[in-house]
Amino acid sequence: FTMKGMLWYQGESNASHASDYGTSLKTMIQQWRTLFQQPELPFLIVQLPNLGRAEDQPKESWWGEMRHQQWLASSLPFVGLAVTWDIGDPDETHPRNKADFASRLYQVARELAYHEPGPGSGPLPTDFAVDGHQLVITFSGIGKGLRTRNGDEPGGFAIKGTDGEFVWAHATIKGNQVLVSHPDILAPVAVRFAWAMNPTTANLVNSRNLPATTFEWKKNEGTK
């Protein structure tokens, strides 16, 4: 038999040891495509949704790492990502309302499997650069442009200097880029977005109101 595509909604049990999840998932996708003799088989990943209470300050997050790894896996050709950190149930690991999740998957599938106009997913980082005291992040999947869901300054961005911890950053949208900085950090070396179990301050979306993926970037390490 043949398949039009696969949907992958899993990861909660792997979150405590997520650092190699992206590599493992890439390997599995490639193996399945080989076994089914469909090298371009669409594969749609559901990123972990929000869960638990909001955090006042940036901190380490297994959930953030897992979402980051799921984004890394989506760098394979014909792999799509349904971002869901804004539609989960903070009190339930497996949200009862699956309609919103199905809608996100449907939009990814329309673009990836049925070749309809996108973007089917939210904004995805494609390039990172240090420009003086600020980090410049370039995004694809913006549709008619980047914006914030509530009209406020982009939130959910955390930045780190050479000798410090992550702190909440100031962010500005400029075309298909977001400029991220902090007045006390003159040499930024890392940035995170929506890096929490429940990233309530994150608000970056594209023109279709689809949220940007959770991600992390470290200077001299890259992302993919």
Salt bridges, closest charged atoms under 4 A:
GLU55 OE1 - ARG53 NH1 3.83
GLU55 OE2 - LYS59 NZ 3.86
GLU60 OE1 - ARG192 NH2 3.11
ASP86 OD1 - ARG104 NH1 3.02
ASP86 OD2 - ARG149 NH1 2.84
GLU92 OE1 - ARG96 NH2 3.70
GLU116 OE1 - ARG110 NE 2.63
GLU153 OE2 - HIS170 ND1 3.72
GLU216 OE2 - ARG192 NE 2.75
